[in-house]
Amino acid sequence: MQTISALGIRPGAAITQIRLRPKTASFSETSSETVDGVAYTTSLSWQLKGTAADVTNWVHANSKRRYVVLTRDTLGNCYMLGEPDNGVRLSWSRQIAQQSYHQLGLTMVNWHPVQFIPTIDLDEIFPEMEFDYSFDLSFS
């Protein structure tokens, strides 16, 4: 269990909050033995329906970045994926057929499993910060 102070998120980091409906994302974690020891591969993915030009523009602008992801499962457990020195990578695909949708994914390989954290509430994690919510990636 990691404490909030152990997140390692540095001042000046960009924070993006993506709100999804419950049970619309998939999370998986596997371990494998390598010559260097055990490696953990983690992935988190979800679909967004619609043309969503804002999503496309955001993905193109941010696809080269690496992320520390704070997420919560349907049981209320909170997790941290990635860390500032080994961030999660973003993947994206789009299909335009009978219905348009975007598939977004976050993947990482690390030497330790996903970390449990006490909360993902940004007001508790960063009590001294004010956030700008003018760009909203919430989709229903």
C-alpha positions as a printed NumPy array, in Angstrom:
array([[  0.   ,   0.   ,   0.   ],
       [  1.579,   3.256,  -1.143],
       [  0.938,   6.495,   0.729],
       [ -0.086,   9.647,  -1.102],
       [  3.333,  11.203,  -0.459],
       [  4.945,   8.257,  -2.302],
       [  3.246,   9.056,  -5.615],
       [  6.233,  11.059,  -6.815],
       [  4.157,  13.421,  -8.946],
       [  6.278,  16.521,  -9.403],
       [  5.196,  20.173,  -9.428],
       [  4.233,  21.297, -12.922],
       [  2.862,  17.917, -13.963],
       [ -0.201,  18.036, -16.194],
       [ -3.194,  16.227, -14.694],
       [ -5.962,  14.87 , -16.913],
       [ -9.084,  13.442, -15.338],
       [-11.067,  10.97 , -17.445],
       [-14.38 ,   9.911, -15.934],
       [-15.898,   6.707, -17.205],
       [-19.12 ,   4.948, -16.385],
       [-18.639,   2.017, -13.999],
       [-17.866,  -1.337, -15.624],
       [-16.812,   0.184, -18.971],
       [-13.044,  -0.403, -18.667],
       [-10.926,  -3.561, -18.663],
       [ -7.916,  -4.044, -16.41 ],
       [ -5.41 ,  -6.892, -16.564],
       [ -2.087,  -7.664, -14.947],
       [  0.196, -10.631, -15.593],
       [  3.614, -11.628, -14.383],
       [  6.338, -13.462, -16.284],
       [  9.802, -14.703, -15.466],
       [ 12.583, -13.067, -17.489],
       [ 16.361, -13.331, -17.357],
       [ 16.322, -10.158, -15.239],
       [ 13.676, -11.46 , -12.802],
       [  9.911, -11.151, -12.643],
       [  8.243,  -8.577, -14.912],
       [  4.653,  -7.376, -14.522],
       [  2.673,  -6.342, -17.588],
       [ -0.391,  -4.211, -16.939],
       [ -3.066,  -2.884, -19.272],
       [ -6.118,  -0.715, -18.839],
       [ -8.459,  -0.097, -21.792],
       [-11.854,   1.382, -22.536],
       [-14.038,   2.399, -25.48 ],
       [-15.614,   5.752, -26.206],
       [-18.485,   5.822, -28.7  ],
       [-19.011,   8.654, -31.177],
       [-16.761,  10.74 , -33.387],
       [-15.396,  12.694, -30.394],
       [-13.066,  15.146, -32.178],
       [-11.846,  16.389, -28.79 ],
       [-10.61 ,  12.887, -27.927],
       [ -8.783,  12.54 , -31.253],
       [ -7.096,  15.924, -30.84 ],
       [ -6.124,  15.148, -27.233],
       [ -4.649,  11.759, -28.192],
       [ -2.572,  13.272, -30.999],
       [ -1.288,  16.009, -28.69 ],
       [ -0.445,  13.663, -25.791],
       [  0.454,  10.274, -27.271],
       [  4.204,  10.716, -26.669],
       [  3.805,  11.444, -22.959],
       [  4.187,   8.887, -20.181],
       [  1.618,   8.732, -17.411],
       [  1.101,   7.932, -13.763],
       [ -2.459,   6.63 , -13.617],
       [ -4.646,   6.711, -10.528],
       [ -7.731,   4.538, -10.868],
       [-10.431,   2.889,  -8.787],
       [-12.189,  -0.415,  -9.403],
       [-15.882,  -1.144,  -8.839],
       [-15.096,  -2.49 ,  -5.345],
       [-13.56 ,   0.846,  -4.305],
       [ -9.924,  -0.29 ,  -4.351],
       [ -7.581,   2.452,  -5.603],
       [ -4.463,   1.779,  -7.657],
       [ -1.455,   3.582,  -9.078],
       [ -0.12 ,   2.409, -12.461],
       [  3.298,   3.637, -13.497],
       [  5.619,   6.06 , -11.8  ],
       [  7.389,   9.256, -12.868],
       [ 10.511,   7.365, -14.016],
       [  8.615,   4.518, -15.723],
       [  5.337,   5.897, -16.987],
       [  2.409,   4.164, -18.605],
       [  2.145,   4.407, -22.408],
       [ -1.006,   5.494, -24.249],
       [ -2.414,   3.588, -27.214],
       [ -5.377,   4.531, -29.38 ],
       [ -7.373,   3.133, -32.263],
       [-10.504,   4.276, -34.014],
       [-13.077,   2.382, -36.044],
       [-15.604,   3.996, -38.313],
       [-18.106,   1.421, -39.537],
       [-21.69 ,   0.948, -38.439],
       [-20.896,   2.972, -35.336],
       [-17.854,   5.12 , -34.594],
       [-15.83 ,   4.401, -31.494],
       [-12.401,   5.018, -30.013],
       [-10.395,   2.378, -28.156],
       [ -7.97 ,   3.897, -25.652],
       [ -5.442,   1.87 , -23.737],
       [ -2.691,   2.324, -21.197],
       [  0.058,  -0.285, -20.916],
       [  3.207,  -0.725, -18.885],
       [  5.863,  -3.242, -17.942],
       [  7.399,  -2.889, -14.489],
       [  9.459,  -4.806, -11.937],
       [  6.648,  -4.628,  -9.358],
       [  2.879,  -5.129,  -9.549],
       [  0.36 ,  -2.308,  -9.56 ],
       [  0.479,  -0.366,  -6.283],
       [ -2.523,   0.039,  -3.981],
       [ -3.117,   3.632,  -2.811],
       [ -5.598,   4.978,  -0.221],
       [ -7.56 ,   7.327,  -2.539],
       [ -7.766,   8.863,  -5.999],
       [ -9.536,  11.999,  -4.736],
       [ -7.452,  14.854,  -6.184],
       [ -8.516,  17.216,  -3.381],
       [ -6.975,  14.825,  -0.84 ],
       [ -3.884,  14.022,  -2.897],
       [ -3.133,  17.658,  -3.768],
       [ -4.88 ,  19.737,  -1.069],
       [ -2.927,  22.907,  -1.911],
       [ -3.707,  22.823,  -5.65 ],
       [ -6.542,  24.321,  -7.679],
       [ -7.524,  22.548, -10.872],
       [ -8.833,  23.82 , -14.185],
       [-11.684,  21.596, -15.351],
       [-12.52 ,  23.61 , -18.48 ],
       [-11.455,  20.766, -20.812],
       [-13.632,  17.793, -19.969],
       [-13.137,  14.253, -21.302],
       [-16.198,  12.831, -19.557],
       [-18.321,  10.686, -21.81 ],
       [-21.529,   8.827, -21.163]])
